[in-house]
Amino acid sequence: MLLTVFRTLVFFSLLVTNVPSFTVDLEEYISGNIRVLAQPDYIHYAERILKDLNKNIDDFQRRIGQYPDIPVVIRITSNKDEYLDLAGRSSAIMEFSQAFFSPREKMIYIRNPAELKDFGALNRILLHEYIHLFVHSYWINPPLWFNEGMAVYFSYDLSLNREFNFVINYIMGNSQKLKEMKNRYPQNRIEWESFYAKSGLAVKYLYKQKRTEFYNLWETAGSNRDFNSSFFRAFFQTQDQFSILFEDYSRSHFTMEILLASTGLIWMIFPLVLLLAGIRKKFRNKLIQQEWEEDENTETEEISMNGD
């Protein structure tokens, strides 16, 4: 009997020990469907998040053509250690992340904004994570390339530098096919940027080249919330078939990227070429002038000698 009581007490003590400490000392800030959980010292961060994220969500939903009322819960962590504990230290990519979305808890966790390397990017980072929440609200099994591609492209994170970085990795062979990008990130950190860029470019292709089908994709989510069936019904092809199609498109598209990049390089060095041409012209003019002066001196000497 005593042993049973002891085991019960130990069990409940473990439960209490494992309850996250932030449930006690966090304050809650609410605006519409967004709730921000943070310590009182971070109220100014919470207010800024609530103000900007509402607008960014509205803009994103207009672009997608879908307007679901999705509750958004954001947890501001106190420091790096707390963030990594919540993110799971076993995931190497989390070490370099600024925020993450937990599908299990349906919560967005962000680093303490005071520790962010680029505080100005906070709005884009939060929109990125919200889009993950948005995608998971439609499907239970979205592939990783689509999930990250949506977040990268629609949070305006597909920069020219990121595209060009991917072109370089594509040439070097550091690029996976979409069918290999469904469930996991590359193990090599060098390939992460290429992964994000290719995912964003794939979604950009669907949105720009297949706009009607892209809109239909969200309409076909249905009650089963199976991405594979939604994708096939919207685009009349499987993910693997689209992977082949996108590889063919990529070969021609990225060849053009290289040409454009080369053209850009030419325009960058064009002023230098003009400067060198000007210097050369000036130097040649000086040489010609010297030759004329020498010719004139020679002629003068000849005339003087003939006169004598």
Salt bridges, closest charged atoms under 4 A:
GLU28 OE2 - ARG35 NH1 2.27
ASP52 OD2 - ARG48 NE 3.84
ASP59 OD2 - LYS55 NZ 3.13
ASP59 OD1 - ARG62 NH2 2.36
ASP81 OD1 - ARG89 NH2 3.25
GLU82 OE2 - ARG75 NH2 2.44
ASP85 OD1 - ARG89 NE 2.83
GLU95 OE2 - LYS80 NZ 2.92
GLU105 OE2 - ARG104 NH2 3.61
GLU148 OE1 - HIS128 NE2 3.28
GLU148 OE1 - HIS132 NE2 3.42
ASP157 OD2 - ARG124 NH1 3.35
ASP157 OD2 - ARG162 NH1 2.92
GLU163 OE2 - LYS204 NZ 3.71
GLU193 OE2 - ARG162 NH2 2.93
ASP240 OD1 - LYS182 NZ 3.00
GLU247 OE2 - LYS198 NZ 2.35
ASP248 OD1 - ARG251 NH2 2.38
GLU257 OE2 - HIS253 NE2 3.38
